[in-house]
């Protein structure tokens, strides 16, 4: 399936799975260096960690809680 046919939850899950796979490949060896990049501070692993942190921290639209009182400054909520 391609992106236009995926829900936001499916896209988020694919990002998480991809970031986890990248972290498995770029896990530092016994010398502390990435086996692929050959550097001590692997930028790819850092980016994958940031994607995981962001994707897992974002609440999906369906699980977000609604505000208890309507905001008078929001014309859609004030009725």
Secondary structure, DSSP 8 states (H G I E B T S, - for coil): --GGGS-HHHHHHHHHHHHHHHHHHT-B-TTSSBTTT--SS-HHHHHHHHHHHHHHHS--GGG----SS--TT-TTT--
